[in-house]
Amino acid sequence: MSRPRPRENAVSPRPHLTYWDRYDMNRTPPSAASAGARNSAAPGTGQDGALSHGLKQRHLSMIALGGVIGAGLFVGSREGIAAAGPSIVLAYAVSGALVMLVMRMLGEMSAAHPASGSFSVHAERSIGSWAGFTVGWMFTALLCVAVAAEALGAADVLHQWFPSTEPWMWVLLIMVVFTATNLTAVGNFGEFEFWFAALKVAAIALFLILGVLAIFGLLPGTSAPGTSHLTGDGGFLPKGVDGLMVGLLASVFAYGGLETVTIAAAESKDPARGVARAVRTAMWRIALFYVGSMAVIVTVIPWSAPSIAKSGPYVAVLDYLKIPAAGQIMNVVILIALLSAVNANIYGSSRMAYSLIARGQGPAFLGKVSSGVPRRTVLLCAMFGFFAVLLSFWWPTTVFQWLLNMVGAAVLVVWGFIAVTQLRTRRRLEREAPEKLIVKMWAFPYLTWVALAGVAVVLVLMLRDENQRIQLLFTGGFGVVLTVIGVIRQRALGRQ
């Protein structure tokens, strides 16, 4: 795909303007005929515009810190441990390294050109409008469906505490509360995420402290296990390489949510510095929270302990350490993680949809911004999420499952686009605006190619796994449909 060229009737750009300056000057979305679209287009392209800048540095820092601690870690890790045994530590380390490379690439581009559309904007500028359209709407759909899944999970927890109630009541309450939160000033979203993340970080930090004390025999009533559970219950690879590969797949999708910080950074006072700081701390966050907690779990108790499958790995460890009310403590933490995900996913999906609409890739009437908030896209994404919840009640094994399958591998599509975009963007930045390289991808371009190869390997593993294959095929079909629509739109509008 050739890069965008100025229109023939465009004013000749000044010599000092960069590629991105010329791109923004000469690109006029069809929706720009309306004043609302004109006013809202700028933020999507990273220029000053109608979105507010109400997020503070502490909000961004905690969003980045808490973004890696989700329900996938607390709940989904049990399947990974069952498949890989102690080698789940290696699986999380490998997938964590891949995620760190992706976040470093995204951080490089986002620090250079902050935009509410993040990787969608970068892909559109460097590959073509079809690419921005495809990856943007796929990510929006992913987050909208995730809103439904997380709201259902939170409702299940609350239903367990209050069995006389109906799950749909809790879903309705959750959706109303967090839709209202996102309809008001963005600072309210930031405050909710700040405290949610603080509680998650405190919980995982306490778990790690207790686990390390138990490993060294410093906790009353415990003795140092040494390496007995790492090597004595079938070995470090009890189910061989195949088990490790299944664990790798389970770990990859637990890292979803990190991309939101680059979207949120565009609404902070200093977007470039904020996203740079968040990305630079990604390494120790991933190593500490994910790899560290997996190491604690499989060292303290046997990986095959029935309590892991029954109660979850974190509850199993806390019960083993005789922590009172361990199950209820973890249920509170899981509920917080789920509510945080609902809040963040409504925010992320609405901002991505707004950016797409502002760039002429969606219905213009939805692009209006009121008091610095794109309320119509917030309502659009929240309504889609709530509709998906209704589908889960009406057709849980058909329509809702199709939705889940359609976005099952979407995060891999996003990561692939990020890597390709960074390959093209970095060269232009080095030629035209090297001062904007606040964050640099390590060992460019070699590690970018390593990341692309890693995404390809995960896709191959999904094809080999019968349970994952259907998700990959559904997501692939959805991606093809979006790509075809994007290409047709691009050609019809005469864009490159």
Order of alpha helices (4+ residues) and beta strands (2+ residues): alpha-alpha-alpha-alpha-alpha-alpha-alpha-alpha-alpha-alpha-alpha-alpha-alpha-alpha-alpha-alpha-alpha-alpha-alpha-alpha-alpha-alpha-alpha-alpha
